[in-house]
Amino acid sequence: MDRAIVLYDEDCGVCRWTADRLRRWDRRDRLIFRSIQTAEAGGDLDAMDPAARYASWHVVEPDGRIWSAGAAIPRVMRRLPGGRPIATLTATFPTVTERMYGFVVRHRTRLGRMLGQRACSVDPSAITGAREP
């Protein structure tokens, strides 16, 4: 199986925490992890608006298709050992998956603190529809 590229915000505590957990889970080495801030990641996202680039995580499939936010979850999960049930569930209910992803985005500073991570440097209010209560 070809490897997919997971692009995440290195400046976001929740993003870093999630990427670290996914790296550990990826015992079959099916994912490549890159910070969105790297020049290498920029090449993967050249066609994407800069604001959209930092609004969520992204997965670049080997064929070049890019999936973002909640839509990226099943693409990652199906590559992980034991992740197929989660992939199926999140793909079957995309609206719920997207809402759950949005919840995490809106509360990422608070969630990051709960996880022992430093706060996200991206202003949540700058992302359409996102706010930090």
N, C-alpha and C positions, 0 to 999 in steps of 0.2 A: 504494500500500500504506500502510495506517495505521501509525503509529509505536508501538512498544512501549516501555515504561518499564523501564529497568534500574536496580534499587535495590541499592546496594552499601554496605559499611561503610567510610566515609572514614577511620576510625581504624585500619584494617587495611592494612598495607603491601602484601600480596599482592593484596588487593581493589583498592586504588588503582592498582597496577601493571597489573592485568588490565583495569580500566575504561579506563585511558589507552590501552592497546593496542587495545581494542575501538573506542574513539572514532576512532582513526586509521584503522582498517579500515573503519569505517562511512562510506565515501565517498558513499553515496547518502542519508545522513541518515535512516535508518529506525529509529534508536534514540534515546531520550531518556535521559540519565544523571542520576540523583539520588542523593545521599547518603541513607542510611537515617536519618541524624540530623536531616534537615531536616523542618520542619513539613509541607511539601508531601508528602514521602514518608510521613509518618505518616498522612495522609489515605488514601493508597493501601493502607495496611496496617492500618487501624483495627480490622478484625475479627480480626487475628492476635494471638496471645499474644505479649507483649513478649519473652519468652525466645526464641521461634521467630523473631521478627523479626530478631534479631541472630545467629542460628545459621547463617545462610547468606545468599547473595544471592537476589534475587527478580526475576522478570520479570512485569510487568503487561501483559497483552494489551489491545488496544483494546476488546475486549468485556468487560473487567473480570476475566477469569480470571487467577489468580496461579499462577505456577510457581516452585518454589524448588529450591535445591541442584542436583543433577545433572539433574533434570527441566527446569530452565531452559536448559540448554546448547543442546539442539536448537532451542528457540524463538528464541534469539539468533542462532545460526549460520545459520539459514535466511534471515535478513534481511541477511546480510553478503555482499558480492561474493565468489563462489567458496566460500562456506561451506556450500552444500547437501550436499556429500559428508560433511562432518563432522556436519551435522545428521542425515543419514540414518544414519550409523554410530552416533551416540550415542543416537538414538531406537530403533534396532534392538536395541541391547544396553543397556537401561536399568539393569540390575543392575551391569554393569561400569562404566557411566558414574557411577552413584551411588557405587560403591566408590572410583573414582578421585577423585571430588569429596571424599569423606570423607578420603582420604589427604592431599589438599592442606590440608583444614581441620585435620587433626591435626598437620600439620607446617608450618603457615603462618608461625610465627615464624622457624623455620630457613630456610624458602624465602624469606621476606621479606628476611632478612639477605643471602642469596645474590644477591638481585635489587637489593641496595643500598637497601632500604626500611627505614624504622624499624619496630620490632616492633609487633605487633598489640596494642592495648590491651584487647581482649576476652580474658578468661581462658579458654583452651581447655578446661580441666577443668570449667568451668561449663556446658558444652554436653554434653548427653547423648551418651555414646559417644565423645566426643572427648578425647584426651589428648596432651600434648606430651612425647615421650620425651626 
